Amino acid sequence: MIFAFTKTNSVVQFLSVLLIFLFVLGITYFTTRFVGNYQKNSMTGSNIQVLETLRLSSTKYIQLVKIGSKCFAVAVSKDTITCLGEIEEETLSFKDNDANGSFKDILAKFKVKSKDDKDV
């Protein structure tokens, strides 16, 4: 009798912990989406855009920045920001970036590549 009660009690405890875990996981998911959308919307509509960033070391970067209709190369370090010069936008070339695609599309591309590698 005591054994049956403890077994039922442990199952109830497991299910309650699982339910709490799923609840916290859901809250985390929706909070992350809300914060991401908020930051994306706060950056939209501004006159300053970072077009590309190249990391030189852990604290030094070269960035292509578009301010209004002009593009600039900027050196960014821990303490200073230095304008390297203005660049004509027509001289810049950008490769296709899949960052704007959905996660499902990106994952599908990796699945197809892994199947093709096994066939070869």
Steps between C-alpha positions, in 0.01 A plus 500: 500500500776746591695396189202577273455841660868598451497376139190709422652794684822479297305486173300807603821681597660411165200621303481824699873567445458422130204737479692778677798443269281529189337814639839664568623391156195661336545824695869507399412448134241777486716740702795445267282561193354815656842644587639412155208664320522805725872547427449441128219756487696757699786475248270531197444841351828647618741677270799296614558140388794268557543327164786266586745431781846342479661388824873565513559394861293458813457877545564639150256511208463663162140587420328624188241751620233669291396840633223652293607432142877490563713199596802517728769257610546531875763345728356413840714406797445481872546872564484675164311519173691626196356586160719334237327664207191531286416221257272523199209260540524390137846349566369273776388147425298289739462126487156352556439467871250239622460672839164639388362154422295302745664248729305222331648590158854514635458167679362342181814606310721326757289185487530483121877552514548223755299253286702592189828445688395147598412406142843596363 
